[in-house]
């Protein structure tokens, strides 16, 4: 897995950072599940049902990269976020990938 472009300095591929991203998602109206599957991108996004499914066999780095990709494609309702989650979410979504 390669780091998401433009976020190399901010992302730490640790279980603690993964937990922070999971906390953001749990405070939103989406449900995050880790399951086995042959997802070509490593994840499956069911927008109508607001479910994110990530390959459970991925490494921590792979899970973080998959969740970062998902966060770029969906808009989360931040009204229920804690202050910490709000700040991290803004930092993660404001960092645009530069082509």
N, C-alpha and C positions, 0 to 999 in steps of 0.2 A: 504494500500500500504506500502510496505517496501522499505527502501532506497536501491539504487543500491549499492551492496557490493563494498567496496573499495573507495567509494566516499562520505562516511558519513560526513567527516569533511569539504569537499569543497562545497557540495550542500546545498543551503539554499532554503527551500521550500516556497519561496515568489513569489509574482507576478512579482517583479523586476527581479528575477533570471530567471523566465519563459520567460520574455521579452528578456533577453540576449540570451537565447537559440533560441528563435524565430528569433532574429536578425541574428544570425549565419546562420540559415536555409534560411532566406530571401536573404542573400548575396550569397548563393550558387545557383546552378541551379535546386534545388528542390523547389516544391511548398508545403506549409503546409496548410492543411484545417482541421477545427474542424467540425465534423458532427456526427449525431446520427447513431448508428449501433450496431450490435451484434458482435463485433470483439473479438475473444477469448483472444487475448493478449492485448486488449484495443486500438489497432491501426491496420492499414492496410498500407502496403507499396507497391506501384506500381512502381517498379524500372525502368521498360521500359519507363514509362511516367514521371518518376521523381516526383511522388506525394506521400506525407505523409499524411495520414488521421488519426486523433486521435479522440477518443470519446469525443464529446463536453460536455457531462455530467460529465466528470471526474473532480475531485477537482484539485486544482493547483498542489498538490503533485503527483496526478495520472498522470497529463499531463507531468510534469517534468520527472517522471520515464519512461513513454512511450517514450518521446523524447530521453532520455538517451539510452534506448534500441535500438532505431532506429539508433542513432549516432554510436553505436557499430557495426551495420550491414552494413552501407553504407559508401562509401568514398566520401567526398564532395570535389569539386573543390575549393581550397582556394585562387585562384589567384585574386579574386575580394574582398576578405575579408579586412575589416579595420584592423588596427594593434591590436585594442582591441579584435575584434572577432577572429583574428588569434591566439592570445595568449590564450584566453579562450578555443577555439577549441582544441588546442594542449594539454592544461591541461586536458580537459575532455577525449580526446581520448588516451592520454598516460597513464592514470590511468587504469591499467588492473584489471579485476576481478580475485582475487586469489581463486583458488579452494582448 
